[in-house]
Each structure stands twice: as structure tokens, then as C-alpha cells.
Amino acid sequence: MNDTMWFLGMTLEELEKKVILKCLLLNGNNKTATAKCLDIALKTLHNKLDKYAEDKNELQRRADDSEKKVESSLRAQGWKQMEPAKEMAAEQSVPMRKSEEVQKVSRKPTPSNHPDKRA
């Protein structure tokens, strides 16, 4: 596909969003400069950016709802809820002996292990 036709298949709203966000990026996130570059009112730019944020939050909410439905369905089918990875990792690790913990914490250079004093 020709690089000059990257916008084909996009709606006008999607194209507008892409142009606004690219212009904002090129202007170092300076909204005043972006509004001037696009020849739109600063308030219009703020309204559009607020809408993009709302859309993003709505998508995240839908994804969270979908994830909850899947978990609920799996539980209804008898699946157990997965344990968090942190708990699983803790179960697999071997606890250190108390003497190892002390050595790790209180290891200070002594004449015998100091790098400058070694022969």
C-alpha cells in the first residue's frame, strides 16, 4: 500500500483525532501552540481531548466488565480463581536461614574482605 494513503479506511473522526494528537505531540504537549497550529479555539481543543479521555475510560470500563464476566463464568463452571502471581512466587521460594539474612544486611568491609586491603 502506498504510504501516502495511510488514512484510507479511517472515519473522519478517527482521522481528526490522529491529526490532533500528532500535532499535540509535535508541539511538545503545548495545547495553546497546538490550537494555533490547527487553527481552532483552545476551548475546542480541550473539549476534544476531554472526549478522547472519556472514550479511553469507557473502553477500559468495558474491558474490566468483560474480564469480570469471564471470571464469573469460569467460577460458575467450577474453575478456581487464579492466585496472584506474587503469592505463587512466594510459595515457590525457599526461605533464607536467619544467618544468611544477617550476613546480607550487615556485610561491612573488614580488613580481610576490603578490596583495597587484598593482596
C-alpha positions, 0 to 999 in steps of 0.5 A, a space after each residue: 500500500 502506498 504510504 501516502 494513503 495511510 488514512 484510507 479506511 479511517 472515519 473522519 473522526 478517527 482521522 481528526 483525532 490522529 491529526 490532533 494528537 500528532 500535532 499535540 505531540 509535535 508541539 511538545 504537549 503545548 495545547 495553546 501552540 497546538 490550537 494555533 497550529 490547527 487553527 481552532 479555539 483552545 476551548 475546542 481543543 480541550 473539549 476534544 481531548 476531554 472526549 478522547 479521555 472519556 472514550 479511553 475510560 469507557 473502553 477500559 470500563 468495558 474491558 474490566 466488565 468483560 474480564 469480570 464476566 469471564 471470571 464469573 463464568 469460569 467460577 460458575 463452571 467450577 474453575 478456581 480463581 487464579 492466585 496472584 502471581 506474587 503469592 505463587 512466587 512466594 510459595 515457590 521460594 525457599 526461605 533464607 536461614 536467619 544467618 544468611 539474612 544477617 550476613 546480607 544486611 550487615 556485610 561491612 568491609 573488614 580488613 580481610 574482605 576490603 578490596 583495597 586491603 587484598 593482596 
